[in-house]
Amino acid sequence: MQKGLKGKNTLRTLGLAITLACVTPLLSAAEIKGTLKPGELSIGSDLTYPPYTYLEQKTPAGFDPEFMQLMGKQLGLKPRFLDTRFANLILGVNARRFDVVASALYVTPERAKQVDFLSYLKTGSSLMVLSAGDFKPQRPEDLCGKRVGSIKGASWVPKLNKVSADYCLPAGKPAIESREFPTSPEAAQALLAQAVDVQMEDAAVAKITVEKLQGKTVISSSELIYPVVVGLAVRKENPALLQALTGALSQIKQDGSYGKLLARYNLAEPNAAEISAALGN
C-alpha cells in the first residue's frame, strides 16, 4: 500500500512538474518581452501618415501595422495600436502609455538619448510644390526666403534652420521660414492654400500625397534629401523588450516575409554603417 501511495504521489509530482514546466516559460517570455500587458504589444503610432501608418475603415493600415503584425506573430503577442500625434510619441513610450513606437520614426542622435532604437528601414525626404507654380526647388539651399511646411517634430526642421543660418543669411539671402503642422495632411492643405511655398516630406509619403491630390502638386526634388534610418523606439529602461524585438526582426528577415514587405512598399533596409551614422556613432 505504501508503494502504491508512493506511485500516486510520484505521478502527482510529475504532473505538477510538467504543468509548471509548461507555465513557467510563458511567464518568463511575458517578463522577458517587457510588455505593459501580458499577451499584448501596445504600439504608439501616428495613424495619419500614409503609406506608413493610417486608418482604413477604422483599422490600422500601412507599412508599420503590417510590419508589427509580422513581429507580433514571432513574439506571440497581439499588436494593439494607439493613435498618437507624432510630437507625443517619444513622450508616450517613456511615460509607459505604450510599449513601442512604430511610426516611421527617424533615428537621430538626439532621439537616441531619449529612447533605444531598433533600426529597420531607410528612407529620405522630398520637396513637394504646387504643379502650377514656377518654383521647383531641388535642394534645401533653394529654400532661402521660402515658407516650408512640415509635420510637427520632423527631423529635418533643425537641419533646415542650420541651412538658413549657415548658408542663406551669410549669402545675403532671406532666412528659411519653417512652419510645422500637427499632421502631414494639414501641411499638404497649407500648400494647397498657398499658406506655405513648399512642403518637405518623407519621400514615400510625398509620393502617395501627389497621387491622392491628382496632379495639383508635384515632387520637385530629384534625389532623396537627408537620407535617414527609421527605427522602432522603446524606453531605455526596457532592454528586455528591445532584445525580444531584435530577435523577432531577425526571424522575419530569415523567413523572407520582411523582404517581401519592403519590396511591396519600395523601401530598403539600412546597413550597419548607415545605422551607426544615424545614431551619431
ABEGO torsion letter per residue (X at the ends): XAAAAAAAAAAAAAAAAAAAAAAAAAAAAAAAAGBABBGBBBBBBBAABOAABBBBGGBBBEAAAAAAAAAAAAAGBBBBBBBBBAAAAAAAAAAGABABBBAGBBBBAAAAAABBBBBABBBBBBBBBBAABABBBABAAAABGBBBBBBBGBAAAAAAAAAAAAAAAAAGBBBBBBBBBABAAAAAAAAAAGABABBBBBAAAAAAAAAAAGGABBBABABBBGBBBBBBBBBAABAAAAAAAAAAAAAAAAAGAAAAAAAAAGBBBBBAAAAAAAAGX
